[in-house]
Structure formats: structure tokens, C-alpha cells
Amino acid sequence: MSALANRHGTGLRKSKERALVAEARLDGRLMALAFPQTFVNLSGESVARLVRRYGIDDLGRLVVVHDELDLPPGRVKVKEGGGTAGHNGLESIRAHLHSGAFVRVRMGIGKPPGRQEGADYVLRRLGKSDRIEMDVAVEEAMDAVELLFREGATAAMLRFNTPRPTA
């Protein structure tokens, strides 16, 4: 979220909702950006507070950007509602909102090699080549959030979920 806030000329600040928050204008409309400052498995506490603060009554307007083990590294996809695939952060958000009807921007990180635990894999320090790939994915995820804001989930899914030609 800090990269998206920077793209829009603002920065994240601490909030009473246990998150870093920024407000930006996109096409003249308010876009609130937030990064929960809880443990991932408690992120729903922060998200629920933010939903109340910003008066979000249609969860289809809430976009959650998260890592995704089931997508190859660097792949970005958009999803409306659905299951959580065991993602503790999504489970927490779903529990606190009593709904999974929010939109997700899924950033692929791939599956852990061998018998490595998912949590250890997610928290590892990225190597240089992985970092470059993730930097590109972050740019793409920001583009996805902006397209969601401007044109909605259908347009974003058409752009980001369509298989890409291989070289």
C-alpha cells in the first residue's frame, strides 16, 4: 500500500484502526489505502474498523491485496468473493466482516519448496531475482487496484485473469 500511496503523492500514517492509512483522489473520488498493523491472522480487526470508519456498506467496494501460494511467483489475479484457501488473513477478515464478499487482488508467491512450512516460506527474505519479479508484481497489483476503482471487478478480472501468451 505504501507504493500505491506514493504513486498518488501521499504517505501512510498511523490510525486508531490499527493500520497505516492514506487517502488519495483518483478521478476525483476518495480512495482510502490501508495496511493493517496487526498480525496477519488478526487483520480482520483492523479491516472491520476501517470499513466502519469509511462507511463501506457494499463490501464489493473493499479491495484486499494479499499474497497467494496457489499462484506462480509474480502472477497477479483479481477475484470477487469466494473462499480463503486457508489464508489466515482472509479468514480473519471474513470472520470480522461476517462475509467474504470483498474483492481480492491476489499476488502469486508460489508454493514452498520441499517440506518447508507455508508460514516460513511467506516470511523468508527474497533473493535479488525474486525481489525484481515481486517489484513488477507490485506495480501490476497497483494497476489492478486502480482499474478496480475506475471500472470495477469485471474489467479488472478480464485484464488480469486472462492467460498471457508465452514467449
C-alpha positions as CSV (number, residue, x, y, z in Angstrom):
1,M,0.0,0.0,0.0
2,S,2.9,2.4,0.6
3,A,3.8,2.1,-3.1
4,L,0.3,2.9,-4.2
5,A,0.1,5.8,-1.7
6,N,3.5,7.1,-3.1
7,R,2.1,6.8,-6.6
8,H,-0.7,9.2,-5.6
9,G,1.6,11.6,-3.9
10,T,0.6,10.8,-0.3
11,G,2.0,8.7,2.5
12,L,0.7,6.2,5.0
13,R,0.1,7.4,8.6
14,K,-0.8,5.6,11.8
15,S,-4.5,5.5,12.6
16,K,-6.7,4.4,15.5
17,E,-7.9,1.5,13.4
18,R,-4.6,-0.3,14.0
19,A,-3.5,0.4,10.4
20,L,-1.3,2.7,8.4
21,V,-3.8,4.7,6.3
22,A,-3.6,7.1,3.4
23,E,-6.3,8.9,1.5
24,A,-5.8,9.7,-2.2
25,R,-8.0,11.0,-5.0
26,L,-8.5,9.0,-8.2
27,D,-10.6,10.6,-10.9
28,G,-11.8,13.0,-8.2
29,R,-13.1,10.2,-5.9
30,L,-11.7,9.3,-2.5
31,M,-9.6,6.1,-2.4
32,A,-8.6,5.0,1.1
33,L,-5.5,2.9,1.3
34,A,-4.6,0.9,4.4
35,F,-2.1,-1.6,5.7
36,P,-3.1,-3.3,8.9
37,Q,-0.5,-3.2,11.7
38,T,-1.8,-6.4,13.4
39,F,-0.5,-9.9,12.9
40,V,-1.9,-11.3,9.6
41,N,-4.2,-13.7,11.4
42,L,-5.8,-10.7,13.3
43,S,-6.0,-8.3,10.2
44,G,-9.8,-8.6,10.2
45,E,-9.9,-6.5,13.4
46,S,-8.3,-3.6,11.6
47,V,-10.2,-4.1,8.4
48,A,-13.6,-4.1,10.2
49,R,-12.7,-0.8,11.9
50,L,-11.7,0.7,8.6
51,V,-14.9,-0.4,7.0
52,R,-16.8,1.3,9.7
53,R,-14.6,4.5,9.5
54,Y,-15.1,4.9,5.8
55,G,-18.8,3.8,5.8
56,I,-18.3,1.0,3.4
57,D,-21.7,-0.7,3.2
58,D,-21.1,-2.6,-0.1
59,L,-18.2,-5.0,0.5
60,G,-17.7,-5.2,-3.3
61,R,-16.0,-1.8,-2.8
62,L,-13.5,-3.3,-0.4
63,V,-10.3,-4.5,-2.1
64,V,-7.9,-6.7,-0.2
65,V,-4.4,-7.2,-1.7
66,H,-2.7,-10.4,-0.4
67,D,-0.1,-13.0,-1.1
68,E,-1.2,-16.2,-2.8
69,L,0.6,-19.5,-2.6
70,D,-1.6,-21.0,-5.3
71,L,-0.4,-18.6,-8.0
72,P,3.1,-18.7,-9.5
73,P,5.5,-16.0,-8.3
74,G,4.8,-12.6,-9.8
75,R,1.3,-13.5,-11.2
76,V,-1.5,-11.1,-10.3
77,K,-5.2,-12.1,-10.4
78,V,-8.4,-10.5,-9.3
79,K,-11.2,-12.4,-7.6
80,E,-14.6,-11.4,-6.3
81,G,-15.6,-13.1,-3.0
82,G,-15.1,-16.9,-2.7
83,G,-13.1,-19.0,-0.3
84,T,-10.0,-18.1,1.6
85,A,-7.8,-21.2,0.6
86,G,-6.6,-21.3,4.3
87,H,-5.1,-17.8,4.2
88,N,-5.2,-16.7,7.8
89,G,-5.5,-13.0,7.0
90,L,-8.5,-13.6,4.7
91,E,-10.1,-15.9,7.3
92,S,-9.8,-13.1,9.9
93,I,-11.3,-10.5,7.5
94,R,-14.2,-12.8,6.6
95,A,-14.9,-13.6,10.3
96,H,-14.9,-9.9,11.4
97,L,-17.0,-8.7,8.4
98,H,-19.3,-11.8,8.6
99,S,-18.9,-12.0,4.8
100,G,-16.4,-12.9,2.1
101,A,-18.0,-10.6,-0.5
102,F,-14.9,-8.4,-0.8
103,V,-12.7,-8.2,-3.8
104,R,-9.2,-9.6,-3.7
105,V,-6.0,-8.8,-5.7
106,R,-4.0,-11.9,-5.4
107,M,-0.2,-11.7,-5.8
108,G,1.4,-15.0,-6.5
109,I,4.3,-16.2,-4.5
110,G,4.3,-19.8,-5.5
111,K,4.4,-22.9,-3.2
112,P,7.1,-23.5,-0.7
113,P,9.8,-25.9,-2.0
114,G,10.1,-29.4,-0.5
115,R,8.6,-29.7,3.0
116,Q,9.1,-26.1,4.0
117,E,6.1,-24.7,6.0
118,G,4.0,-22.1,4.3
119,A,4.5,-19.5,7.1
120,D,8.3,-19.8,6.9
121,Y,8.1,-19.5,3.1
122,V,5.9,-16.4,3.2
123,L,8.2,-14.7,5.8
124,R,11.5,-15.5,4.1
125,R,13.8,-12.8,2.8
126,L,13.6,-12.6,-1.0
127,G,16.6,-13.1,-3.2
128,K,17.6,-10.5,-5.8
129,S,15.9,-12.2,-8.8
130,D,12.7,-12.8,-6.7
131,R,12.7,-9.2,-5.5
132,I,12.8,-7.9,-9.1
133,E,9.9,-10.2,-10.0
134,M,7.9,-9.1,-7.0
135,D,8.6,-5.4,-7.7
136,V,7.0,-5.9,-11.1
137,A,4.1,-7.8,-9.5
138,V,3.6,-4.9,-7.0
139,E,3.3,-2.4,-10.0
140,E,0.8,-4.7,-11.6
141,A,-1.2,-5.1,-8.4
142,M,-1.3,-1.3,-8.1
143,D,-2.6,-1.1,-11.7
144,A,-5.3,-3.7,-10.7
145,V,-6.4,-1.7,-7.7
146,E,-6.7,1.4,-9.8
147,L,-8.7,-0.4,-12.5
148,L,-11.0,-1.9,-9.9
149,F,-11.6,1.6,-8.6
150,R,-12.2,3.1,-12.0
151,E,-14.1,0.3,-13.9
152,G,-15.0,-2.4,-11.4
153,A,-14.2,-6.1,-10.9
154,T,-15.3,-7.4,-14.3
155,A,-12.9,-5.1,-16.2
156,A,-10.1,-5.9,-13.8
157,M,-10.7,-9.7,-14.0
158,L,-10.8,-9.5,-17.8
159,R,-7.4,-7.7,-17.9
160,F,-5.6,-9.6,-15.1
161,N,-7.1,-13.1,-15.2
162,T,-6.7,-13.8,-18.9
163,P,-3.9,-16.2,-19.6
164,R,-0.9,-14.5,-21.1
165,P,0.8,-15.7,-24.3
166,T,4.1,-17.5,-23.6
167,A,7.2,-16.5,-25.4
